[in-house]
Amino acid sequence: MNIVFYGGGNIAQAVAKGFMLSTLETDNIFYIDRNKKNQDKLKKLQIKNFKNESTVHVDIFILAVKPKDAINAYKDILDNYKNPKIISFVAGIKTKRYLKINKNIELLRAMPNTSSEFGLGITGIYNATFKKNNYLEIIDLFERIGEVVELKKESHMDTFTGMIGSGPAYFFYLLKTYEKKLMVICDQDQKKVNSIILNLMWGVGLSISKDDNLNDLIASVASKKGTTEAGLKSFKSGNLNKVFEKGLSAAIKRSKEISNEF
């Protein structure tokens, strides 16, 4: 399967790395991108510029540009390549906006996150017009780089984008507080701090994999009148859960707004 990323930014690079980590060869991955920094990063991954490989048969185009550039990029694909199959990574822009221009192509939306780079991604997929056999191939492709969530309603894509597509950044943001305090007790040893955070998060993930519910997992750490209980009480009194939920709602709302802007 030959795949062309139309747009070579962070998410395209993460997914490309994930594909290469699985069973897809670099010879089957190409890019179209005018940004010099992106070009340099993709070249280091040994991914070829599709402009220099025009004779290659393309199985899938992945649209991975900013929302403001999506429609022009889409039109460029339609103008230059016959009967393309297109996957859109673009947040906010609904399939009807693309299909209004051309309804006779196979199109679906996918929203992976950057953890795809390590084969630990989560990808939401909404199928608009892909034929069943081709759609199943796409599901298989993204299952190689992590978990796939098939969305039955396109409106769910906004929720998925705000929560999962953006999700890694929220955890990185929260972990900055850990980093600040750990740097003090680890004599500013960034490598050591990163290792501690990694083990903390890895342990949390393995705990969740036991299928316990989250309340039980919290209770397994928090002892009465202990340090954990003190921290949790402070979080609750500060309405941390509501603040976090408000942030998620803001991201979901922004995804919906983008679809109206473009």
Secondary structure, DSSP 4 states (H G I P E B T S, - for coil): --EEEES-SHHHHHHHHHHHHTT--GGGEEEE---HHHHHHHHHTTPEEGGG-TTSPPSEEEE-S-HHHHHHHHHHHHHHSSS-EEEE--SS--HHHHHTT-SSSEEEEEE--GGGGGT-EEEEEEESS--HHHHHHHHHHHHTTEEEEE-SSTTHHHHHIIIIISHHHHHHHHHHHHHHHHHHHTTT-HHHHHHHHHHHHHHHHHHHTTT--HHHHHHHHPPTTSHHHHHHHHHHHTTHHHHHHHHHHHHHHHHHHHHHH-
